[in-house]
Amino acid sequence: METRSERKSWTVQKEDIHAELAEMMELTPEEKTLLSELEGGAEKQAEALTEDFYSRLLAHENTAEYFEGEDMSERHAMIADWFVDLFSGEYGQEYVAQRLKIGHVHVQIGLPVRYPLSMIDVIMQHGRTVAEQSASPDAAEEAFQKVLSLDIAVFNQAYEDRQLKHLANLVGGERLARRLLTGVGD
């Protein structure tokens, strides 16, 4: 199998990430409307989500340490707002920029990516509960899964950006860093 030394995907950065992911997710205007109609239901579900979310995180020593000395009411409000935004119906560049910012904060505090990703089932469960309130629950759940997938992709992009930046600084350039990461030339 031939290994490529360059990939088109390597050139997609910053604002272009949104366009690429939006195209890949194939989120239709109808799905956006369906989700936006459920925003009120998401607001009502947000408290139960935050309770389940932080109960799990605080029950484990390795994740609980990230909340020592933190104002948990502020954390609850932040995760509640994030959850409700999943049902906003607006998933443009501003939405992606905000999600990248959240991801970068997780990177800056040194939170291993495995911890936020291990919480996806909690978010999915509560998203499903909201989707069930729709006149078209199956379509609403499918749309919610797409938006959550978008968030996961953007969140992971924040981690990749940080790692790539550090490696590029060490080796003198992003192209070389990407080549090293992929093992091209081995």
PyRosetta script that sets phi, psi and omega in degrees:
from pyrosetta import init, pose_from_sequence

init()
pose = pose_from_sequence("METRSERKSWTVQKEDIHAELAEMMELTPEEKTLLSELEGGAEKQAEALTEDFYSRLLAHENTAEYFEGEDMSERHAMIADWFVDLFSGEYGQEYVAQRLKIGHVHVQIGLPVRYPLSMIDVIMQHGRTVAEQSASPDAAEEAFQKVLSLDIAVFNQAYEDRQLKHLANLVGGERLARRLLTGVGD")
pose.set_psi(1, 130.6)
pose.set_omega(1, -178.9)
pose.set_phi(2, -78.0)
pose.set_psi(2, 136.2)
pose.set_omega(2, 177.3)
pose.set_phi(3, -101.5)
pose.set_psi(3, 130.8)
pose.set_omega(3, 177.8)
pose.set_phi(4, -84.5)
pose.set_psi(4, 143.2)
pose.set_omega(4, 177.7)
pose.set_phi(5, -88.1)
pose.set_psi(5, -20.0)
pose.set_omega(5, -179.9)
pose.set_phi(6, -132.8)
pose.set_psi(6, 144.1)
pose.set_omega(6, 177.4)
pose.set_phi(7, -126.1)
pose.set_psi(7, 140.1)
pose.set_omega(7, 176.8)
pose.set_phi(8, -58.5)
pose.set_psi(8, -36.8)
pose.set_omega(8, -177.7)
pose.set_phi(9, -60.6)
pose.set_psi(9, -23.8)
pose.set_omega(9, -179.3)
pose.set_phi(10, -68.1)
pose.set_psi(10, -21.9)
pose.set_omega(10, -178.0)
pose.set_phi(11, -86.9)
pose.set_psi(11, -9.7)
pose.set_omega(11, -178.6)
pose.set_phi(12, -81.7)
pose.set_psi(12, 116.8)
pose.set_omega(12, -177.2)
pose.set_phi(13, -144.7)
pose.set_psi(13, 162.8)
pose.set_omega(13, 174.5)
pose.set_phi(14, 48.4)
pose.set_psi(14, -122.2)
pose.set_omega(14, -175.1)
pose.set_phi(15, -61.9)
pose.set_psi(15, -29.2)
pose.set_omega(15, -178.5)
pose.set_phi(16, -66.3)
pose.set_psi(16, -22.7)
pose.set_omega(16, 177.8)
pose.set_phi(17, -59.3)
pose.set_psi(17, -42.3)
pose.set_omega(17, -179.5)
pose.set_phi(18, -59.5)
pose.set_psi(18, -50.2)
pose.set_omega(18, -177.6)
pose.set_phi(19, -59.8)
pose.set_psi(19, -43.1)
pose.set_omega(19, -179.6)
pose.set_phi(20, -63.6)
pose.set_psi(20, -47.8)
pose.set_omega(20, -177.9)
pose.set_phi(21, -69.1)
pose.set_psi(21, -38.0)
pose.set_omega(21, 177.9)
pose.set_phi(22, -59.9)
pose.set_psi(22, -41.0)
pose.set_omega(22, 177.9)
pose.set_phi(23, -65.6)
pose.set_psi(23, -43.1)
pose.set_omega(23, -178.6)
pose.set_phi(24, -65.8)
pose.set_psi(24, -37.7)
pose.set_omega(24, -176.0)
pose.set_phi(25, -74.0)
pose.set_psi(25, -22.3)
pose.set_omega(25, 179.2)
pose.set_phi(26, 51.7)
pose.set_psi(26, 42.5)
pose.set_omega(26, 177.8)
pose.set_phi(27, -78.2)
pose.set_psi(27, 117.0)
pose.set_omega(27, -175.0)
pose.set_phi(28, -84.0)
pose.set_psi(28, 161.2)
pose.set_omega(28, 174.7)
pose.set_phi(29, -57.9)
pose.set_psi(29, -35.2)
pose.set_omega(29, 179.3)
pose.set_phi(30, -66.0)
pose.set_psi(30, -39.9)
pose.set_omega(30, 178.7)
pose.set_phi(31, -66.8)
pose.set_psi(31, -38.9)
pose.set_omega(31, 177.8)
pose.set_phi(32, -62.2)
pose.set_psi(32, -43.1)
pose.set_omega(32, 178.4)
pose.set_phi(33, -64.3)
pose.set_psi(33, -44.0)
pose.set_omega(33, 179.0)
pose.set_phi(34, -56.9)
pose.set_psi(34, -44.7)
pose.set_omega(34, 179.5)
pose.set_phi(35, -68.5)
pose.set_psi(35, -42.1)
pose.set_omega(35, -178.5)
pose.set_phi(36, -63.1)
pose.set_psi(36, -29.7)
pose.set_omega(36, 176.9)
pose.set_phi(37, -68.2)
pose.set_psi(37, -16.9)
pose.set_omega(37, -178.6)
pose.set_phi(38, -100.7)
pose.set_psi(38, 3.9)
pose.set_omega(38, -176.2)
pose.set_phi(39, -58.5)
pose.set_psi(39, -40.1)
pose.set_omega(39, 177.6)
pose.set_phi(40, -62.7)
pose.set_psi(40, -39.5)
pose.set_omega(40, 176.5)
pose.set_phi(41, -65.2)
pose.set_psi(41, -36.0)
pose.set_omega(41, 177.3)
pose.set_phi(42, -65.7)
pose.set_psi(42, -39.0)
pose.set_omega(42, 177.6)
pose.set_phi(43, -60.8)
pose.set_psi(43, -40.8)
pose.set_omega(43, 178.9)
pose.set_phi(44, -69.5)
pose.set_psi(44, -31.4)
pose.set_omega(44, -177.8)
pose.set_phi(45, -83.2)
pose.set_psi(45, -17.7)
pose.set_omega(45, -171.8)
pose.set_phi(46, -58.8)
pose.set_psi(46, -38.5)
pose.set_omega(46, -178.7)
pose.set_phi(47, -64.7)
pose.set_psi(47, -43.5)
pose.set_omega(47, 178.1)
pose.set_phi(48, -63.6)
pose.set_psi(48, -39.9)
pose.set_omega(48, 177.1)
pose.set_phi(49, -59.3)
pose.set_psi(49, -50.6)
pose.set_omega(49, -176.2)
pose.set_phi(50, -63.5)
pose.set_psi(50, -35.8)
pose.set_omega(50, 177.9)
pose.set_phi(51, -63.6)
pose.set_psi(51, -48.0)
pose.set_omega(51, 179.3)
pose.set_phi(52, -65.2)
pose.set_psi(52, -41.9)
pose.set_omega(52, -177.3)
pose.set_phi(53, -60.8)
pose.set_psi(53, -54.2)
pose.set_omega(53, -176.3)
pose.set_phi(54, -77.8)
pose.set_psi(54, -25.3)
pose.set_omega(54, 173.9)
pose.set_phi(55, -60.4)
pose.set_psi(55, -44.0)
pose.set_omega(55, 179.3)
pose.set_phi(56, -66.0)
pose.set_psi(56, -48.3)
pose.set_omega(56, -177.0)
pose.set_phi(57, -63.2)
pose.set_psi(57, -40.8)
pose.set_omega(57, -177.4)
pose.set_phi(58, -76.7)
pose.set_psi(58, -14.9)
pose.set_omega(58, 179.4)
pose.set_phi(59, -79.8)
pose.set_psi(59, -10.4)
pose.set_omega(59, -177.7)
pose.set_phi(60, -116.8)
pose.set_psi(60, 127.3)
pose.set_omega(60, -175.2)
pose.set_phi(61, -54.0)
pose.set_psi(61, -44.0)
pose.set_omega(61, -175.1)
pose.set_phi(62, -70.9)
pose.set_psi(62, -22.8)
pose.set_omega(62, 175.3)
pose.set_phi(63, -98.4)
pose.set_psi(63, -31.0)
pose.set_omega(63, 179.9)
pose.set_phi(64, -61.1)
pose.set_psi(64, -32.9)
pose.set_omega(64, -177.7)
pose.set_phi(65, -60.8)
pose.set_psi(65, -22.4)
pose.set_omega(65, 179.1)
pose.set_phi(66, -75.2)
pose.set_psi(66, -10.2)
pose.set_omega(66, -177.7)
pose.set_phi(67, -110.1)
pose.set_psi(67, 2.0)
pose.set_omega(67, 179.5)
pose.set_phi(68, -61.1)
pose.set_psi(68, 126.6)
pose.set_omega(68, 179.0)
pose.set_phi(69, 77.2)
pose.set_psi(69, 3.0)
pose.set_omega(69, -179.9)
pose.set_phi(70, -87.7)
pose.set_psi(70, 150.5)
pose.set_omega(70, 174.3)
pose.set_phi(71, -80.2)
pose.set_psi(71, 103.7)
pose.set_omega(71, -174.7)
pose.set_phi(72, -69.1)
pose.set_psi(72, -26.7)
pose.set_omega(72, 177.0)
pose.set_phi(73, -65.9)
pose.set_psi(73, -35.5)
pose.set_omega(73, 176.1)
pose.set_phi(74, -67.2)
pose.set_psi(74, -41.0)
pose.set_omega(74, 178.1)
pose.set_phi(75, -63.6)
pose.set_psi(75, -42.9)
pose.set_omega(75, 178.3)
pose.set_phi(76, -60.3)
pose.set_psi(76, -43.2)
pose.set_omega(76, -179.6)
pose.set_phi(77, -64.5)
pose.set_psi(77, -38.7)
pose.set_omega(77, -179.4)
pose.set_phi(78, -65.9)
pose.set_psi(78, -45.7)
pose.set_omega(78, -178.4)
pose.set_phi(79, -70.0)
pose.set_psi(79, -33.9)
pose.set_omega(79, 177.0)
pose.set_phi(80, -63.2)
pose.set_psi(80, -45.6)
pose.set_omega(80, 178.7)
pose.set_phi(81, -62.2)
pose.set_psi(81, -42.2)
pose.set_omega(81, 179.2)
pose.set_phi(82, -59.6)
pose.set_psi(82, -45.6)
pose.set_omega(82, -179.1)
pose.set_phi(83, -62.2)
pose.set_psi(83, -46.5)
pose.set_omega(83, -179.2)
pose.set_phi(84, -62.1)
pose.set_psi(84, -37.5)
pose.set_omega(84, 178.4)
pose.set_phi(85, -62.0)
pose.set_psi(85, -24.9)
pose.set_omega(85, 175.8)
pose.set_phi(86, -60.9)
pose.set_psi(86, -21.4)
pose.set_omega(86, -179.2)
pose.set_phi(87, -108.2)
pose.set_psi(87, 17.9)
pose.set_omega(87, -176.0)
pose.set_phi(88, -72.3)
pose.set_psi(88, -28.4)
pose.set_omega(88, -175.3)
pose.set_phi(89, 84.2)
pose.set_psi(89, -4.7)
pose.set_omega(89, -179.8)
pose.set_phi(90, -116.3)
pose.set_psi(90, 113.4)
pose.set_omega(90, -175.1)
pose.set_phi(91, -131.5)
pose.set_psi(91, 42.9)
pose.set_omega(91, -178.2)
pose.set_phi(92, -84.9)
pose.set_psi(92, -161.5)
pose.set_omega(92, -176.5)
pose.set_phi(93, -61.0)
pose.set_psi(93, -37.8)
pose.set_omega(93, 178.8)
pose.set_phi(94, -62.9)
pose.set_psi(94, -41.7)
pose.set_omega(94, 178.0)
pose.set_phi(95, -60.6)
pose.set_psi(95, -48.5)
pose.set_omega(95, -179.0)
pose.set_phi(96, -64.6)
pose.set_psi(96, -41.0)
pose.set_omega(96, 178.8)
pose.set_phi(97, -60.1)
pose.set_psi(97, -41.5)
pose.set_omega(97, 178.6)
pose.set_phi(98, -65.4)
pose.set_psi(98, -40.3)
pose.set_omega(98, 178.9)
pose.set_phi(99, -66.0)
pose.set_psi(99, -40.2)
pose.set_omega(99, 176.4)
pose.set_phi(100, -62.3)
pose.set_psi(100, -39.7)
pose.set_omega(100, 179.2)
pose.set_phi(101, -61.4)
pose.set_psi(101, -43.8)
pose.set_omega(101, 177.7)
pose.set_phi(102, -61.1)
pose.set_psi(102, -44.9)
pose.set_omega(102, 178.4)
pose.set_phi(103, -61.4)
pose.set_psi(103, -41.2)
pose.set_omega(103, 179.9)
pose.set_phi(104, -64.9)
pose.set_psi(104, -35.0)
pose.set_omega(104, 176.5)
pose.set_phi(105, -63.8)
pose.set_psi(105, -43.0)
pose.set_omega(105, 177.6)
pose.set_phi(106, -60.5)
pose.set_psi(106, -40.1)
pose.set_omega(106, 178.4)
pose.set_phi(107, -65.4)
pose.set_psi(107, -45.0)
pose.set_omega(107, -176.7)
pose.set_phi(108, -62.3)
pose.set_psi(108, -32.5)
pose.set_omega(108, 179.3)
pose.set_phi(109, -85.0)
pose.set_psi(109, -1.8)
pose.set_omega(109, 176.5)
pose.set_phi(110, 80.6)
pose.set_psi(110, 22.1)
pose.set_omega(110, -179.2)
pose.set_phi(111, -75.5)
pose.set_psi(111, 118.1)
pose.set_omega(111, 176.5)
pose.set_phi(112, -58.4)
pose.set_psi(112, 139.0)
pose.set_omega(112, -175.8)
pose.set_phi(113, -60.4)
pose.set_psi(113, -24.4)
pose.set_omega(113, -178.8)
pose.set_phi(114, -62.0)
pose.set_psi(114, -29.4)
pose.set_omega(114, -177.3)
pose.set_phi(115, -71.8)
pose.set_psi(115, -51.3)
pose.set_omega(115, 177.6)
pose.set_phi(116, -63.6)
pose.set_psi(116, -35.4)
pose.set_omega(116, 179.6)
pose.set_phi(117, -67.8)
pose.set_psi(117, -28.7)
pose.set_omega(117, 179.1)
pose.set_phi(118, -73.0)
pose.set_psi(118, -6.1)
pose.set_omega(118, -179.5)
pose.set_phi(119, -97.8)
pose.set_psi(119, -2.7)
pose.set_omega(119, -176.2)
pose.set_phi(120, -59.8)
pose.set_psi(120, -35.7)
pose.set_omega(120, -179.9)
pose.set_phi(121, -63.1)
pose.set_psi(121, -33.5)
pose.set_omega(121, 178.1)
pose.set_phi(122, -66.5)
pose.set_psi(122, -45.1)
pose.set_omega(122, 179.7)
pose.set_phi(123, -64.7)
pose.set_psi(123, -42.4)
pose.set_omega(123, -179.8)
pose.set_phi(124, -61.2)
pose.set_psi(124, -43.5)
pose.set_omega(124, -179.8)
pose.set_phi(125, -59.3)
pose.set_psi(125, -46.3)
pose.set_omega(125, -178.5)
pose.set_phi(126, -73.9)
pose.set_psi(126, -32.5)
pose.set_omega(126, 174.1)
pose.set_phi(127, -64.2)
pose.set_psi(127, -38.8)
pose.set_omega(127, 177.7)
pose.set_phi(128, -63.6)
pose.set_psi(128, -40.6)
pose.set_omega(128, 178.3)
pose.set_phi(129, -60.0)
pose.set_psi(129, -42.2)
pose.set_omega(129, 178.0)
pose.set_phi(130, -67.3)
pose.set_psi(130, -44.3)
pose.set_omega(130, -178.6)
pose.set_phi(131, -60.0)
pose.set_psi(131, -33.2)
pose.set_omega(131, 179.7)
pose.set_phi(132, -62.9)
pose.set_psi(132, -17.6)
pose.set_omega(132, 179.6)
pose.set_phi(133, -80.8)
pose.set_psi(133, -9.7)
pose.set_omega(133, -177.6)
pose.set_phi(134, -76.3)
pose.set_psi(134, 155.8)
pose.set_omega(134, 172.7)
pose.set_phi(135, -68.2)
pose.set_psi(135, -21.2)
pose.set_omega(135, 177.4)
pose.set_phi(136, -126.5)
pose.set_psi(136, 73.8)
pose.set_omega(136, -172.6)
pose.set_phi(137, -60.8)
pose.set_psi(137, -37.9)
pose.set_omega(137, -179.6)
pose.set_phi(138, -65.9)
pose.set_psi(138, -43.7)
pose.set_omega(138, 178.9)
pose.set_phi(139, -66.1)
pose.set_psi(139, -38.0)
pose.set_omega(139, 179.0)
pose.set_phi(140, -66.2)
pose.set_psi(140, -40.8)
pose.set_omega(140, 178.5)
pose.set_phi(141, -66.1)
pose.set_psi(141, -40.8)
pose.set_omega(141, 178.3)
pose.set_phi(142, -62.7)
pose.set_psi(142, -42.2)
pose.set_omega(142, 178.3)
pose.set_phi(143, -64.8)
pose.set_psi(143, -41.0)
pose.set_omega(143, 178.3)
pose.set_phi(144, -61.9)
pose.set_psi(144, -41.8)
pose.set_omega(144, 178.9)
pose.set_phi(145, -61.3)
pose.set_psi(145, -38.1)
pose.set_omega(145, 177.8)
pose.set_phi(146, -64.1)
pose.set_psi(146, -46.2)
pose.set_omega(146, -179.1)
pose.set_phi(147, -65.5)
pose.set_psi(147, -41.2)
pose.set_omega(147, 178.1)
pose.set_phi(148, -64.6)
pose.set_psi(148, -37.5)
pose.set_omega(148, 175.4)
pose.set_phi(149, -63.1)
pose.set_psi(149, -39.4)
pose.set_omega(149, 175.7)
pose.set_phi(150, -59.4)
pose.set_psi(150, -46.2)
pose.set_omega(150, 179.6)
pose.set_phi(151, -62.2)
pose.set_psi(151, -41.8)
pose.set_omega(151, 179.6)
pose.set_phi(152, -63.3)
pose.set_psi(152, -43.2)
pose.set_omega(152, 179.5)
pose.set_phi(153, -62.6)
pose.set_psi(153, -44.9)
pose.set_omega(153, -179.8)
pose.set_phi(154, -66.6)
pose.set_psi(154, -41.8)
pose.set_omega(154, 179.1)
pose.set_phi(155, -59.9)
pose.set_psi(155, -46.2)
pose.set_omega(155, 177.8)
pose.set_phi(156, -64.4)
pose.set_psi(156, -31.8)
pose.set_omega(156, 177.8)
pose.set_phi(157, -61.5)
pose.set_psi(157, -37.2)
pose.set_omega(157, 178.8)
pose.set_phi(158, -61.1)
pose.set_psi(158, -41.9)
pose.set_omega(158, 177.8)
pose.set_phi(159, -66.8)
pose.set_psi(159, -43.0)
pose.set_omega(159, 179.6)
pose.set_phi(160, -62.9)
pose.set_psi(160, -43.0)
pose.set_omega(160, 179.5)
pose.set_phi(161, -56.0)
pose.set_psi(161, -46.1)
pose.set_omega(161, -177.0)
pose.set_phi(162, -66.6)
pose.set_psi(162, -46.5)
pose.set_omega(162, -179.5)
pose.set_phi(163, -63.6)
pose.set_psi(163, -43.7)
pose.set_omega(163, -179.3)
pose.set_phi(164, -64.6)
pose.set_psi(164, -40.5)
pose.set_omega(164, 179.3)
pose.set_phi(165, -60.4)
pose.set_psi(165, -46.3)
pose.set_omega(165, -179.9)
pose.set_phi(166, -64.2)
pose.set_psi(166, -45.9)
pose.set_omega(166, -179.5)
pose.set_phi(167, -65.4)
pose.set_psi(167, -40.3)
pose.set_omega(167, 179.1)
pose.set_phi(168, -61.8)
pose.set_psi(168, -39.0)
pose.set_omega(168, 177.0)
pose.set_phi(169, -64.3)
pose.set_psi(169, -37.0)
pose.set_omega(169, -179.7)
pose.set_phi(170, -70.0)
pose.set_psi(170, -39.9)
pose.set_omega(170, -173.4)
pose.set_phi(171, -101.7)
pose.set_psi(171, -6.7)
pose.set_omega(171, 174.9)
pose.set_phi(172, 95.6)
pose.set_psi(172, 15.4)
pose.set_omega(172, 175.8)
pose.set_phi(173, 166.0)
pose.set_psi(173, 151.6)
pose.set_omega(173, -177.6)
pose.set_phi(174, -69.0)
pose.set_psi(174, -41.8)
pose.set_omega(174, -179.5)
pose.set_phi(175, -58.9)
pose.set_psi(175, -44.7)
pose.set_omega(175, 179.3)
pose.set_phi(176, -65.4)
pose.set_psi(176, -40.2)
pose.set_omega(176, 178.5)
pose.set_phi(177, -60.3)
pose.set_psi(177, -45.3)
pose.set_omega(177, 179.2)
pose.set_phi(178, -63.7)
pose.set_psi(178, -40.7)
pose.set_omega(178, 178.7)
pose.set_phi(179, -63.6)
pose.set_psi(179, -40.5)
pose.set_omega(179, 177.4)
pose.set_phi(180, -64.2)
pose.set_psi(180, -42.4)
pose.set_omega(180, -179.9)
pose.set_phi(181, -62.7)
pose.set_psi(181, -35.4)
pose.set_omega(181, -177.8)
pose.set_phi(182, -88.3)
pose.set_psi(182, -7.4)
pose.set_omega(182, 179.0)
pose.set_phi(183, 76.9)
pose.set_psi(183, 15.4)
pose.set_omega(183, 178.6)
pose.set_phi(184, -63.2)
pose.set_psi(184, 130.3)
pose.set_omega(184, 180.0)
pose.set_phi(185, 96.4)
pose.set_psi(185, -2.8)
pose.set_omega(185, 177.6)
pose.set_phi(186, -76.8)
pose.dump_pdb("model.pdb")
